[in-house]
Every structure is written in structure tokens, then in C-alpha cells.
């Protein structure tokens, strides 16, 4: 039997994050200003790939984070990075007295910090996915971390980043532990994703009490134009 974390976007969009789901057939996605994650069924067939192409638009580049299967004819891989998924295996989660809750009013600063540090996708409405915590110095946001995917019983820690001028102070560690504390307080288990080549981050996460659960992939592919079977893309 598959585990809920084997297809975490699908588990999120059919579970705790169902309110965000945009659907066509069996394909679901987050709104494009919330998250690039989308969800194919575990056994995608020709109709599912056609629905995905229709949802994205002819010739569009489609993020397929976590998808490890074969692409059908006509789809072109445009980006591929090996990744890993790690899960809580004894994190010493704890609140942080300096961490503050971030919200919609903080988004411009959050987007600026993400632009300078490149932790991964963070969009104008990503903050709606869960709790985001930050640390400020002299009023400026210098570090943050928060929650993204939310499969039943689990919550992903994401957008972990620190202003380069303040690295080496352990701010990312403190925020990871604080976000994990909030997740644990809800009776859920933290997990996260990162690139397989990001050895420094993996070493940090493992030192905090995360363990490798599985390898995965972060890829994107371009939808065929027109569909390879000649069908028209009907409006949803």
C-alpha cells in the first residue's frame, strides 16, 4: 500500500488543503499564486495527462514535483533535480522567544527575503498554507520558515531562509524547531523536502532529528501542443 507521503500534494489537496484545490478530472493543483505543487493520481493515464495539459494550457511548462514515473509521448522535460524527503525522527522541537507570526502584511518582506536567498518557491499567497514564523532585527525580517504541504497527520516545513548577513547564528535551526513545535502541538508530524545535492542542508536536518524517508524528484515538463492524440482541449 502507498504511504500518504508518497503523493503528498494529492493527500493535501484532497484533505486539509481541499479548500485550495483547482480540479480537472482527477488532476488537482493549488492556485498559481499559492503554490506550484499539483497532484496527479497515483496511476495517471492518457485522460489524466490530457486533463493536466488542459488545466495548464497548450505548451505550458508544468511543475511535477515528486512525480517519478514516465512521461507520455509529447511531453518534454524542461527541468529535473533529484530530491529527498525527510521525516521527523526525534526532533527536539521547541518554541522560540524571538520568533513572530508572519501574515499577509509581511508578504512583501517575505518575498524580498526569498528573492535574495532562493529557498524554493514562495508566492504571494503561500503564507495562507499554514503558520509562518520570522525573526526580525531592528524591524527588518532576517529569517523565516513555515508550513506548506499538509497531508493528513503531517505538515511540511518549507521556505527556510536567512539573510546572508546573519548566517551562522543558528536562526534557521531555531525557526525549524519552532515550526516543528507548532506542528507537534497539533498532533501532527513534521516532514520536509530538499535537493539531494544540498548536502549541507541534509546534514543540518539529520542533526536536528530528521531521517531520510525516500528519494524523489523535482521536475517540470512542457505540455504538448496540440495533444498527441489530436483531441481538442475542452473548457473545464
Secondary structure as UniProt FT lines:
FT   HELIX           4..7
FT   HELIX           8..13
FT   TURN            14..17
FT   HELIX           18..20
FT   STRAND          22..24
FT   TURN            25..26
FT   STRAND          27..29
FT   TURN            32..34
FT   STRAND          38..39
FT   TURN            42..43
FT   HELIX           46..56
FT   TURN            58..59
FT   STRAND          61..63
FT   TURN            65..66
FT   TURN            73..74
FT   STRAND          76..88
FT   TURN            97..98
FT   STRAND          100..102
FT   HELIX           104..106
FT   HELIX           107..117
FT   TURN            124..125
FT   HELIX           126..129
FT   STRAND          132..137
FT   TURN            138..139
FT   STRAND          140..147
FT   TURN            152..153
FT   STRAND          154..162
FT   HELIX           164..166
FT   TURN            167..168
FT   HELIX           171..185
FT   TURN            186..187
FT   STRAND          189..195
FT   TURN            196..197
FT   HELIX           199..208
FT   STRAND          210..222
FT   TURN            228..229
//
